[in-house]
Amino acid sequence: MQIVKNIVMNPAQLFALVFALYGYIVDPTTKGFSDSQQALTYEKPKGE
């Protein structure tokens, strides 16, 4: 719990955490927050 307290009390660490979570959740290759229909249905990548 100490690490959570340290992050909440430090604005720079809090910003870095929020920014990292946003990057983890949002796929920059698609609109919105979800994967494209193609990405959800393909069996293997193109070209293989």
N, CA, C and O atoms as a Maestro MAE file, in Angstrom:
{
 s_m_m2io_version
 :::
 2.0.0
}

f_m_ct {
 s_m_title
 :::
 protein
 m_atom[192] {
  # First column is atom index #
  i_m_mmod_type
  r_m_x_coord
  r_m_y_coord
  r_m_z_coord
  i_m_residue_number
  s_m_chain_name
  s_m_pdb_residue_name
  s_m_pdb_atom_name
  i_m_atomic_number
  :::
  1 25 0.809 -1.194 0.000 1 A "MET " " N  " 7
  2 3 0.000 0.000 0.000 1 A "MET " " CA " 6
  3 2 0.853 1.259 0.000 1 A "MET " " C  " 6
  4 15 0.390 2.317 -0.427 1 A "MET " " O  " 8
  5 25 2.072 1.164 0.464 2 A "GLN " " N  " 7
  6 3 2.940 2.339 0.514 2 A "GLN " " CA " 6
  7 2 3.225 2.866 -0.888 2 A "GLN " " C  " 6
  8 15 3.287 4.079 -1.092 2 A "GLN " " O  " 8
  9 25 3.398 1.972 -1.852 3 A "ILE " " N  " 7
  10 3 3.678 2.415 -3.222 3 A "ILE " " CA " 6
  11 2 2.489 3.177 -3.804 3 A "ILE " " C  " 6
  12 15 2.679 4.153 -4.531 3 A "ILE " " O  " 8
  13 25 1.276 2.747 -3.496 4 A "VAL " " N  " 7
  14 3 0.077 3.444 -3.966 4 A "VAL " " CA " 6
  15 2 0.014 4.834 -3.337 4 A "VAL " " C  " 6
  16 15 -0.288 5.813 -4.020 4 A "VAL " " O  " 8
  17 25 0.293 4.921 -2.066 5 A "LYS " " N  " 7
  18 3 0.291 6.205 -1.365 5 A "LYS " " CA " 6
  19 2 1.330 7.144 -1.971 5 A "LYS " " C  " 6
  20 15 1.056 8.328 -2.166 5 A "LYS " " O  " 8
  21 25 2.513 6.628 -2.267 6 A "ASN " " N  " 7
  22 3 3.566 7.450 -2.860 6 A "ASN " " CA " 6
  23 2 3.162 7.965 -4.235 6 A "ASN " " C  " 6
  24 15 3.428 9.120 -4.567 6 A "ASN " " O  " 8
  25 25 2.525 7.123 -5.033 7 A "ILE " " N  " 7
  26 3 2.100 7.529 -6.378 7 A "ILE " " CA " 6
  27 2 1.018 8.599 -6.289 7 A "ILE " " C  " 6
  28 15 1.064 9.585 -7.024 7 A "ILE " " O  " 8
  29 25 0.058 8.416 -5.408 8 A "VAL " " N  " 7
  30 3 -1.036 9.379 -5.273 8 A "VAL " " CA " 6
  31 2 -0.517 10.732 -4.778 8 A "VAL " " C  " 6
  32 15 -1.034 11.774 -5.181 8 A "VAL " " O  " 8
  33 25 0.475 10.725 -3.929 9 A "MET " " N  " 7
  34 3 0.998 11.969 -3.362 9 A "MET " " CA " 6
  35 2 1.972 12.683 -4.290 9 A "MET " " C  " 6
  36 15 2.295 13.846 -4.051 9 A "MET " " O  " 8
  37 25 2.445 12.025 -5.333 10 A "ASN " " N  " 7
  38 3 3.407 12.628 -6.249 10 A "ASN " " CA " 6
  39 2 2.724 12.867 -7.595 10 A "ASN " " C  " 6
  40 15 2.433 11.907 -8.308 10 A "ASN " " O  " 8
  41 25 2.463 14.117 -7.956 11 A "PRO " " N  " 7
  42 3 1.743 14.409 -9.205 11 A "PRO " " CA " 6
  43 2 2.449 13.880 -10.455 11 A "PRO " " C  " 6
  44 15 1.782 13.453 -11.398 11 A "PRO " " O  " 8
  45 25 3.756 13.901 -10.481 12 A "ALA " " N  " 7
  46 3 4.491 13.415 -11.651 12 A "ALA " " CA " 6
  47 2 4.288 11.914 -11.825 12 A "ALA " " C  " 6
  48 15 4.065 11.444 -12.940 12 A "ALA " " O  " 8
  49 25 4.362 11.171 -10.744 13 A "GLN " " N  " 7
  50 3 4.148 9.727 -10.818 13 A "GLN " " CA " 6
  51 2 2.699 9.407 -11.151 13 A "GLN " " C  " 6
  52 15 2.430 8.463 -11.896 13 A "GLN " " O  " 8
  53 25 1.774 10.169 -10.618 14 A "LEU " " N  " 7
  54 3 0.360 9.954 -10.900 14 A "LEU " " CA " 6
  55 2 0.077 10.198 -12.376 14 A "LEU " " C  " 6
  56 15 -0.632 9.413 -13.006 14 A "LEU " " O  " 8
  57 25 0.622 11.272 -12.934 15 A "PHE " " N  " 7
  58 3 0.462 11.562 -14.355 15 A "PHE " " CA " 6
  59 2 1.072 10.442 -15.201 15 A "PHE " " C  " 6
  60 15 0.465 10.010 -16.181 15 A "PHE " " O  " 8
  61 25 2.259 9.973 -14.836 16 A "ALA " " N  " 7
  62 3 2.911 8.895 -15.582 16 A "ALA " " CA " 6
  63 2 2.076 7.625 -15.544 16 A "ALA " " C  " 6
  64 15 1.962 6.931 -16.554 16 A "ALA " " O  " 8
  65 25 1.497 7.316 -14.405 17 A "LEU " " N  " 7
  66 3 0.658 6.123 -14.271 17 A "LEU " " CA " 6
  67 2 -0.586 6.233 -15.141 17 A "LEU " " C  " 6
  68 15 -0.937 5.285 -15.844 17 A "LEU " " O  " 8
  69 25 -1.255 7.382 -15.100 18 A "VAL " " N  " 7
  70 3 -2.463 7.579 -15.908 18 A "VAL " " CA " 6
  71 2 -2.118 7.497 -17.389 18 A "VAL " " C  " 6
  72 15 -2.837 6.861 -18.160 18 A "VAL " " O  " 8
  73 25 -1.036 8.130 -17.785 19 A "PHE " " N  " 7
  74 3 -0.604 8.116 -19.182 19 A "PHE " " CA " 6
  75 2 -0.266 6.692 -19.635 19 A "PHE " " C  " 6
  76 15 -0.615 6.301 -20.749 19 A "PHE " " O  " 8
  77 25 0.405 5.920 -18.789 20 A "ALA " " N  " 7
  78 3 0.753 4.535 -19.120 20 A "ALA " " CA " 6
  79 2 -0.499 3.671 -19.237 20 A "ALA " " C  " 6
  80 15 -0.599 2.853 -20.152 20 A "ALA " " O  " 8
  81 25 -1.441 3.837 -18.336 21 A "LEU " " N  " 7
  82 3 -2.687 3.069 -18.408 21 A "LEU " " CA " 6
  83 2 -3.468 3.411 -19.666 21 A "LEU " " C  " 6
  84 15 -4.034 2.522 -20.302 21 A "LEU " " O  " 8
  85 25 -3.506 4.674 -20.029 22 A "TYR " " N  " 7
  86 3 -4.188 5.097 -21.256 22 A "TYR " " CA " 6
  87 2 -3.534 4.431 -22.469 22 A "TYR " " C  " 6
  88 15 -4.232 3.931 -23.352 22 A "TYR " " O  " 8
  89 25 -2.217 4.424 -22.516 23 A "GLY " " N  " 7
  90 3 -1.500 3.797 -23.622 23 A "GLY " " CA " 6
  91 2 -1.708 2.291 -23.675 23 A "GLY " " C  " 6
  92 15 -1.703 1.700 -24.755 23 A "GLY " " O  " 8
  93 25 -1.886 1.681 -22.540 24 A "TYR " " N  " 7
  94 3 -2.119 0.243 -22.481 24 A "TYR " " CA " 6
  95 2 -3.522 -0.114 -22.966 24 A "TYR " " C  " 6
  96 15 -3.716 -1.139 -23.619 24 A "TYR " " O  " 8
  97 25 -4.494 0.734 -22.645 25 A "ILE " " N  " 7
  98 3 -5.890 0.449 -22.973 25 A "ILE " " CA " 6
  99 2 -6.239 0.817 -24.408 25 A "ILE " " C  " 6
  100 15 -6.913 0.047 -25.092 25 A "ILE " " O  " 8
  101 25 -5.797 1.970 -24.872 26 A "VAL " " N  " 7
  102 3 -6.198 2.493 -26.176 26 A "VAL " " CA " 6
  103 2 -5.234 2.024 -27.258 26 A "VAL " " C  " 6
  104 15 -4.020 2.191 -27.135 26 A "VAL " " O  " 8
  105 25 -5.785 1.432 -28.320 27 A "ASP " " N  " 7
  106 3 -5.001 1.006 -29.480 27 A "ASP " " CA " 6
  107 2 -4.946 2.170 -30.460 27 A "ASP " " C  " 6
  108 15 -5.984 2.559 -30.996 27 A "ASP " " O  " 8
  109 25 -3.765 2.741 -30.711 28 A "PRO " " N  " 7
  110 3 -3.689 3.915 -31.580 28 A "PRO " " CA " 6
  111 2 -4.005 3.626 -33.045 28 A "PRO " " C  " 6
  112 15 -4.160 4.561 -33.830 28 A "PRO " " O  " 8
  113 25 -4.104 2.367 -33.427 29 A "THR " " N  " 7
  114 3 -4.388 2.028 -34.822 29 A "THR " " CA " 6
  115 2 -5.877 1.942 -35.115 29 A "THR " " C  " 6
  116 15 -6.264 1.713 -36.261 29 A "THR " " O  " 8
  117 25 -6.724 2.122 -34.102 30 A "THR " " N  " 7
  118 3 -8.175 2.066 -34.298 30 A "THR " " CA " 6
  119 2 -8.839 3.264 -33.640 30 A "THR " " C  " 6
  120 15 -8.259 3.913 -32.770 30 A "THR " " O  " 8
  121 25 -10.071 3.548 -34.072 31 A "LYS " " N  " 7
  122 3 -10.844 4.608 -33.426 31 A "LYS " " CA " 6
  123 2 -11.462 4.058 -32.152 31 A "LYS " " C  " 6
  124 15 -11.871 2.898 -32.100 31 A "LYS " " O  " 8
  125 25 -11.525 4.881 -31.145 32 A "GLY " " N  " 7
  126 3 -12.175 4.478 -29.905 32 A "GLY " " CA " 6
  127 2 -11.302 3.589 -29.045 32 A "GLY " " C  " 6
  128 15 -10.076 3.598 -29.150 32 A "GLY " " O  " 8
  129 25 -11.963 2.820 -28.189 33 A "PHE " " N  " 7
  130 3 -11.250 2.013 -27.207 33 A "PHE " " CA " 6
  131 2 -11.163 0.532 -27.555 33 A "PHE " " C  " 6
  132 15 -10.453 -0.208 -26.874 33 A "PHE " " O  " 8
  133 25 -11.860 0.077 -28.592 34 A "SER " " N  " 7
  134 3 -11.868 -1.358 -28.881 34 A "SER " " CA " 6
  135 2 -11.036 -1.680 -30.116 34 A "SER " " C  " 6
  136 15 -10.656 -0.790 -30.877 34 A "SER " " O  " 8
  137 25 -10.764 -2.958 -30.299 35 A "ASP " " N  " 7
  138 3 -10.066 -3.423 -31.490 35 A "ASP " " CA " 6
  139 2 -11.017 -3.409 -32.678 35 A "ASP " " C  " 6
  140 15 -12.237 -3.431 -32.512 35 A "ASP " " O  " 8
  141 25 -10.447 -3.374 -33.871 36 A "SER " " N  " 7
  142 3 -11.276 -3.401 -35.076 36 A "SER " " CA " 6
  143 2 -11.902 -4.781 -35.242 36 A "SER " " C  " 6
  144 15 -11.434 -5.757 -34.656 36 A "SER " " O  " 8
  145 25 -12.954 -4.857 -36.038 37 A "GLN " " N  " 7
  146 3 -13.600 -6.146 -36.297 37 A "GLN " " CA " 6
  147 2 -12.614 -7.113 -36.938 37 A "GLN " " C  " 6
  148 15 -12.634 -8.305 -36.633 37 A "GLN " " O  " 8
  149 25 -11.752 -6.618 -37.820 38 A "GLN " " N  " 7
  150 3 -10.763 -7.486 -38.457 38 A "GLN " " CA " 6
  151 2 -9.823 -8.081 -37.408 38 A "GLN " " C  " 6
  152 15 -9.524 -9.274 -37.449 38 A "GLN " " O  " 8
  153 25 -9.361 -7.265 -36.482 39 A "ALA " " N  " 7
  154 3 -8.445 -7.754 -35.450 39 A "ALA " " CA " 6
  155 2 -9.115 -8.769 -34.534 39 A "ALA " " C  " 6
  156 15 -8.454 -9.663 -34.005 39 A "ALA " " O  " 8
  157 25 -10.407 -8.637 -34.347 40 A "LEU " " N  " 7
  158 3 -11.121 -9.561 -33.471 40 A "LEU " " CA " 6
  159 2 -11.397 -10.906 -34.132 40 A "LEU " " C  " 6
  160 15 -11.680 -11.883 -33.439 40 A "LEU " " O  " 8
  161 25 -11.318 -10.975 -35.478 41 A "THR " " N  " 7
  162 3 -11.724 -12.201 -36.160 41 A "THR " " CA " 6
  163 2 -10.611 -12.945 -36.886 41 A "THR " " C  " 6
  164 15 -10.806 -14.102 -37.259 41 A "THR " " O  " 8
  165 25 -9.456 -12.330 -37.102 42 A "TYR " " N  " 7
  166 3 -8.460 -13.042 -37.899 42 A "TYR " " CA " 6
  167 2 -7.783 -14.161 -37.117 42 A "TYR " " C  " 6
  168 15 -7.652 -14.096 -35.895 42 A "TYR " " O  " 8
  169 25 -7.358 -15.181 -37.843 43 A "GLU " " N  " 7
  170 3 -6.693 -16.334 -37.228 43 A "GLU " " CA " 6
  171 2 -5.181 -16.152 -37.163 43 A "GLU " " C  " 6
  172 15 -4.545 -16.547 -36.185 43 A "GLU " " O  " 8
  173 25 -4.602 -15.550 -38.214 44 A "LYS " " N  " 7
  174 3 -3.163 -15.295 -38.231 44 A "LYS " " CA " 6
  175 2 -2.910 -13.994 -38.986 44 A "LYS " " C  " 6
  176 15 -3.734 -13.593 -39.808 44 A "LYS " " O  " 8
  177 25 -1.788 -13.328 -38.723 45 A "PRO " " N  " 7
  178 3 -1.492 -12.062 -39.386 45 A "PRO " " CA " 6
  179 2 -1.364 -12.213 -40.898 45 A "PRO " " C  " 6
  180 15 -1.023 -13.285 -41.398 45 A "PRO " " O  " 8
  181 25 -1.643 -11.128 -41.620 46 A "LYS " " N  " 7
  182 3 -1.503 -11.145 -43.075 46 A "LYS " " CA " 6
  183 2 -0.046 -11.386 -43.444 46 A "LYS " " C  " 6
  184 15 0.863 -10.969 -42.726 46 A "LYS " " O  " 8
  185 25 0.166 -12.055 -44.559 47 A "GLY " " N  " 7
  186 3 1.519 -12.284 -45.051 47 A "GLY " " CA " 6
  187 2 2.192 -13.525 -44.501 47 A "GLY " " C  " 6
  188 15 3.349 -13.791 -44.825 47 A "GLY " " O  " 8
  189 25 1.507 -14.274 -43.692 48 A "GLU " " N  " 7
  190 3 2.118 -15.506 -43.174 48 A "GLU " " CA " 6
  191 2 1.476 -16.713 -43.801 48 A "GLU " " C  " 6
  192 15 1.853 -17.843 -43.493 48 A "GLU " " O  " 8
  :::
 }
 m_bond[191] {
  # First column is bond index #
  i_m_from
  i_m_to
  i_m_order
  :::
  1 1 2 1
  2 2 3 1
  3 3 4 2
  4 3 5 1
  5 5 6 1
  6 6 7 1
  7 7 8 2
  8 7 9 1
  9 9 10 1
  10 10 11 1
  11 11 12 2
  12 11 13 1
  13 13 14 1
  14 14 15 1
  15 15 16 2
  16 15 17 1
  17 17 18 1
  18 18 19 1
  19 19 20 2
  20 19 21 1
  21 21 22 1
  22 22 23 1
  23 23 24 2
  24 23 25 1
  25 25 26 1
  26 26 27 1
  27 27 28 2
  28 27 29 1
  29 29 30 1
  30 30 31 1
  31 31 32 2
  32 31 33 1
  33 33 34 1
  34 34 35 1
  35 35 36 2
  36 35 37 1
  37 37 38 1
  38 38 39 1
  39 39 40 2
  40 39 41 1
  41 41 42 1
  42 42 43 1
  43 43 44 2
  44 43 45 1
  45 45 46 1
  46 46 47 1
  47 47 48 2
  48 47 49 1
  49 49 50 1
  50 50 51 1
  51 51 52 2
  52 51 53 1
  53 53 54 1
  54 54 55 1
  55 55 56 2
  56 55 57 1
  57 57 58 1
  58 58 59 1
  59 59 60 2
  60 59 61 1
  61 61 62 1
  62 62 63 1
  63 63 64 2
  64 63 65 1
  65 65 66 1
  66 66 67 1
  67 67 68 2
  68 67 69 1
  69 69 70 1
  70 70 71 1
  71 71 72 2
  72 71 73 1
  73 73 74 1
  74 74 75 1
  75 75 76 2
  76 75 77 1
  77 77 78 1
  78 78 79 1
  79 79 80 2
  80 79 81 1
  81 81 82 1
  82 82 83 1
  83 83 84 2
  84 83 85 1
  85 85 86 1
  86 86 87 1
  87 87 88 2
  88 87 89 1
  89 89 90 1
  90 90 91 1
  91 91 92 2
  92 91 93 1
  93 93 94 1
  94 94 95 1
  95 95 96 2
  96 95 97 1
  97 97 98 1
  98 98 99 1
  99 99 100 2
  100 99 101 1
  101 101 102 1
  102 102 103 1
  103 103 104 2
  104 103 105 1
  105 105 106 1
  106 106 107 1
  107 107 108 2
  108 107 109 1
  109 109 110 1
  110 110 111 1
  111 111 112 2
  112 111 113 1
  113 113 114 1
  114 114 115 1
  115 115 116 2
  116 115 117 1
  117 117 118 1
  118 118 119 1
  119 119 120 2
  120 119 121 1
  121 121 122 1
  122 122 123 1
  123 123 124 2
  124 123 125 1
  125 125 126 1
  126 126 127 1
  127 127 128 2
  128 127 129 1
  129 129 130 1
  130 130 131 1
  131 131 132 2
  132 131 133 1
  133 133 134 1
  134 134 135 1
  135 135 136 2
  136 135 137 1
  137 137 138 1
  138 138 139 1
  139 139 140 2
  140 139 141 1
  141 141 142 1
  142 142 143 1
  143 143 144 2
  144 143 145 1
  145 145 146 1
  146 146 147 1
  147 147 148 2
  148 147 149 1
  149 149 150 1
  150 150 151 1
  151 151 152 2
  152 151 153 1
  153 153 154 1
  154 154 155 1
  155 155 156 2
  156 155 157 1
  157 157 158 1
  158 158 159 1
  159 159 160 2
  160 159 161 1
  161 161 162 1
  162 162 163 1
  163 163 164 2
  164 163 165 1
  165 165 166 1
  166 166 167 1
  167 167 168 2
  168 167 169 1
  169 169 170 1
  170 170 171 1
  171 171 172 2
  172 171 173 1
  173 173 174 1
  174 174 175 1
  175 175 176 2
  176 175 177 1
  177 177 178 1
  178 178 179 1
  179 179 180 2
  180 179 181 1
  181 181 182 1
  182 182 183 1
  183 183 184 2
  184 183 185 1
  185 185 186 1
  186 186 187 1
  187 187 188 2
  188 187 189 1
  189 189 190 1
  190 190 191 1
  191 191 192 2
  :::
 }
}
